[in-house]
Amino acid sequence: MARASDTSLGVAWLLSDLTLVTGMTVLVKKMGADYPAVQLVFLRSLIGLLLILPLVWRDRASLSTMQAPLRNGFRVMCNAGALTANFVALGALPLGIVNAVSYLRPVVTMLLAIALLGETVPRARWLASAGILAGVALAVGPDVLGAGGSALPMAGLIAVTVSLGLGAMATVQTRALRSEAPVVMMLFYTAGLTLLTALPAGLSWHPIAPAHWPALLGIGALAQAGQYCFLRAYRAAEASRLAPFSYSSILFAISAGWLFFDERPSWHLLAGASVILLVLLLGSRTPKPRPLT
């Protein structure tokens, strides 16, 4: 039986993760006006790689246990495309919209897992997925159609769709690699992202203004710190007890968009977010979404 103190500690770590990741997305959105998305991804992954090198060195013996280098490589390719597209979307769309669409990732992952891994899904999860789809449609549909007077930019919509598909594919690969050592997964992710984005980042490189270095370093540091808090949260408490708090990421995104970018949430975004949260709270087996970091 889980202790109340463990649950409280897990919630504290999880709320720290949500705060840090939200801060990262704010910085990405701010810097997206001055630097290409792929350059931001490269800097984020390079900083992350430098931060985890001590951990990799400590657990270097685990690297010899790698079981599926090709699948690991494909996972990183999907992640590189998903993260780059996500950074493009963050620069083009309101934070609340990007976060709302991210709640479709578990649904797409479920469909891919059925098709590629032969997983079976209970009817309750199908119903929960339908509810999430309805909530996302309510949250973003009017803006996509331009019902409020101006439609969302097509580049941003394409980017968030690409990020959704590639992110789901990366999640499926991660499930298939669950027997790999964590240090192998972490090293492949950060080192792979750095290598895959180095050339395109170099080709589109914009000189970095000295005043922007703190924000750019902050993107990588906040992402890694958030990942650490996320892992500590789920080590301290059961996933079922943390789920209601993890679903609140959409509230963090809407609040940050309003506070930092004057993105006032529309009635349908708030209504759609309410539907998504209600469905997720009722369907405890629905996977929790997490912003790409």
C-alpha positions in Angstrom: 0.0 0.0 0.0 1.4 3.4 -1.0 2.3 5.7 1.8 0.8 9.3 1.8 4.4 10.7 2.2 5.5 8.8 -0.9 2.6 10.1 -2.9 3.2 13.7 -1.8 6.8 13.4 -2.7 5.9 12.0 -6.1 3.4 14.8 -6.8 6.0 17.4 -5.8 8.5 15.9 -8.2 5.9 15.7 -11.0 4.7 19.3 -10.5 8.4 20.3 -10.7 8.7 18.4 -14.0 5.6 20.2 -15.4 6.9 23.6 -14.3 10.3 22.9 -15.8 9.0 21.6 -19.1 6.6 24.5 -19.4 9.5 26.9 -18.9 11.4 25.1 -21.6 8.5 25.5 -24.1 8.2 29.2 -23.3 11.9 29.6 -24.1 11.6 27.6 -27.3 8.7 29.8 -28.4 10.6 33.0 -27.6 13.8 31.8 -29.4 11.8 30.3 -32.3 11.5 33.8 -33.8 15.3 34.2 -34.1 16.6 30.7 -34.7 15.6 27.7 -36.9 13.9 24.9 -35.0 16.6 22.4 -35.9 19.3 24.7 -34.4 17.3 24.8 -31.2 17.0 21.0 -31.2 20.7 20.6 -31.8 21.6 23.0 -28.9 19.1 21.3 -26.6 20.4 17.8 -27.3 24.1 18.9 -27.1 23.5 20.5 -23.7 21.6 17.4 -22.6 24.4 15.1 -23.8 27.0 17.1 -21.8 24.8 16.9 -18.7 24.3 13.1 -18.8 28.0 12.2 -19.6 28.8 11.7 -15.9 25.9 9.3 -15.6 26.9 7.4 -18.8 30.4 7.1 -17.5 29.2 5.7 -14.2 27.0 3.1 -15.9 29.3 2.5 -18.9 29.3 -1.2 -18.4 25.6 -1.3 -19.4 26.5 -0.1 -22.9 27.8 -3.5 -23.7 24.4 -5.0 -23.2 22.8 -3.2 -26.2 20.3 -5.6 -27.9 18.8 -3.7 -30.8 21.0 -0.9 -32.3 19.0 -0.6 -35.5 15.7 -0.2 -33.6 17.4 2.2 -31.2 18.6 4.2 -34.2 15.1 4.3 -35.8 13.7 5.5 -32.5 16.1 8.4 -32.4 15.4 9.3 -36.0 11.7 9.5 -35.2 12.4 11.5 -32.1 14.6 13.9 -34.0 11.9 14.6 -36.5 9.2 14.8 -33.9 11.1 17.2 -31.7 12.1 19.5 -34.6 8.5 19.6 -35.8 7.3 20.2 -32.2 9.7 23.2 -31.9 8.4 24.6 -35.3 4.8 24.2 -34.0 5.6 25.9 -30.7 6.9 28.9 -32.7 3.8 29.1 -34.9 0.9 28.1 -32.7 -0.5 29.0 -29.2 1.0 26.9 -26.4 -2.5 25.7 -25.4 -3.2 24.5 -28.9 0.1 22.5 -29.3 -0.5 20.9 -25.9 -4.1 20.0 -26.6 -3.1 18.2 -29.8 -0.3 16.4 -27.9 -3.1 14.5 -26.1 -3.8 12.6 -29.3 -0.3 11.0 -29.2 -1.4 8.1 -26.9 -4.3 7.5 -29.2 -2.1 7.4 -32.3 0.4 5.3 -30.4 -2.3 2.8 -29.5 -3.3 2.4 -33.1 0.4 1.9 -34.2 1.0 -0.6 -31.4 -2.0 -2.6 -32.6 -0.8 -2.5 -36.2 3.0 -3.0 -35.5 3.2 -4.9 -32.2 0.0 -6.8 -32.3 -1.2 -5.4 -29.0 -4.9 -5.9 -28.0 -6.9 -3.0 -26.6 -9.9 -3.3 -24.2 -13.2 -1.6 -25.2 -12.8 0.9 -22.3 -9.6 2.2 -23.8 -11.3 2.6 -27.2 -14.0 4.6 -25.6 -11.5 6.8 -23.7 -9.6 7.4 -27.0 -12.9 8.5 -28.7 -13.5 10.9 -25.8 -10.0 12.4 -26.1 -10.5 12.8 -29.9 -13.8 14.6 -29.3 -12.1 16.9 -26.7 -9.2 17.8 -29.0 -11.6 18.4 -31.9 -13.6 20.8 -29.7 -10.4 22.5 -28.4 -8.8 23.2 -31.8 -11.4 22.6 -34.5 -12.9 26.1 -34.6 -9.4 27.6 -34.9 -8.3 25.2 -37.6 -11.4 26.1 -39.6 -11.0 29.8 -38.9 -14.4 30.1 -37.1 -13.0 32.8 -34.9 -12.1 35.0 -37.9 -8.6 33.9 -38.6 -7.3 30.3 -39.2 -4.2 28.9 -37.6 -1.1 29.1 -39.8 -0.8 26.0 -42.1 2.9 25.6 -41.4 2.1 25.2 -37.7 -0.7 22.7 -38.3 1.5 20.6 -40.5 4.3 20.7 -38.0 2.2 19.7 -35.1 0.7 16.8 -37.2 4.2 15.6 -38.1 5.3 15.8 -34.5 2.3 13.8 -33.4 2.9 11.0 -35.9 6.6 10.7 -35.4 6.3 11.1 -31.6 3.8 8.2 -31.6 6.1 6.0 -33.7 9.0 6.8 -31.4 6.9 5.7 -28.4 6.0 2.4 -30.1 9.7 1.8 -30.7 10.4 2.6 -27.0 7.8 0.0 -26.0 9.6 -2.6 -28.2 12.9 -1.7 -26.5 11.7 -2.0 -22.9 14.3 -4.6 -22.1 17.2 -2.2 -23.0 19.2 -0.7 -20.1 18.1 2.9 -19.3 21.6 4.3 -19.8 21.6 2.8 -23.4 18.2 4.5 -24.1 19.4 7.8 -22.7 22.7 7.9 -24.5 21.1 6.8 -27.8 18.5 9.6 -27.4 20.7 12.5 -26.6 23.8 11.5 -28.7 21.6 10.5 -31.6 19.7 13.7 -31.6 22.9 15.7 -31.5 24.4 13.8 -34.4 21.3 13.7 -36.6 20.6 17.5 -36.2 24.2 18.6 -36.4 24.4 18.9 -40.2 21.0 20.5 -40.9 21.6 22.8 -37.9 25.0 23.8 -39.4 23.5 24.4 -42.8 20.8 26.7 -41.4 22.8 28.1 -38.5 22.0 31.7 -37.3 24.8 33.4 -35.4 23.9 33.5 -31.7 23.6 36.9 -30.0 25.4 36.9 -26.7 22.2 38.0 -24.9 20.4 34.9 -26.1 22.9 32.3 -24.7 21.2 32.1 -21.2 17.8 31.3 -22.8 19.4 28.7 -25.2 21.3 27.1 -22.4 18.1 27.1 -20.3 16.3 25.1 -23.0 18.7 22.2 -22.6 19.1 22.5 -18.8 15.3 22.7 -18.2 14.6 19.7 -20.5 17.1 17.5 -18.7 16.1 18.7 -15.2 12.4 18.0 -16.1 13.3 14.5 -17.3 15.1 13.9 -14.0 12.1 15.1 -12.0 9.8 13.0 -14.1 11.8 9.8 -13.4 12.0 10.7 -9.7 8.2 11.2 -9.5 7.4 7.8 -10.9 10.0 6.2 -8.7 8.4 7.7 -5.6 4.7 7.1 -6.3 2.4 4.8 -8.3 1.5 6.0 -11.8 -2.2 5.8 -10.9 -1.8 8.3 -8.1 0.2 10.7 -10.2 -2.0 10.5 -13.3 -4.5 13.2 -12.3 -1.7 15.6 -11.8 0.2 14.7 -15.0 -3.0 15.5 -17.0 -2.8 19.1 -15.8 -0.1 19.9 -18.3 -2.7 21.5 -20.6 -3.5 23.9 -17.8 0.2 24.8 -17.4 0.4 25.4 -21.2 -2.7 27.6 -21.3 -1.6 29.6 -18.3 2.0 30.1 -19.7 0.6 31.2 -23.1 -1.7 33.7 -21.4 1.1 35.0 -19.1 4.0 35.2 -21.4 2.4 35.7 -24.9 -1.0 37.2 -24.2 -2.6 34.1 -25.8 -6.1 34.4 -24.2 -7.8 31.0 -24.2 -10.9 30.8 -26.3 -14.1 29.3 -24.8 -13.8 26.2 -27.0 -10.2 25.6 -26.0 -11.2 25.7 -22.3 -14.2 23.5 -23.1 -12.1 21.0 -25.0 -9.5 20.9 -22.3 -12.3 20.2 -19.7 -13.5 17.3 -21.8 -10.0 15.9 -22.2 -9.3 16.1 -18.5 -12.7 14.5 -17.6 -12.1 11.6 -20.0 -8.6 11.0 -18.7 -9.6 11.1 -15.1 -12.4 8.7 -15.7 -10.3 6.4 -17.9 -7.4 5.4 -15.6 -6.0 3.0 -18.2 -5.5 5.7 -20.8 -1.7 6.5 -21.2 -0.7 9.9 -19.9 0.6 12.4 -22.4 3.9 14.1 -21.9 5.3 17.1 -23.9 8.3 16.2 -26.1 11.5 17.4 -24.4 
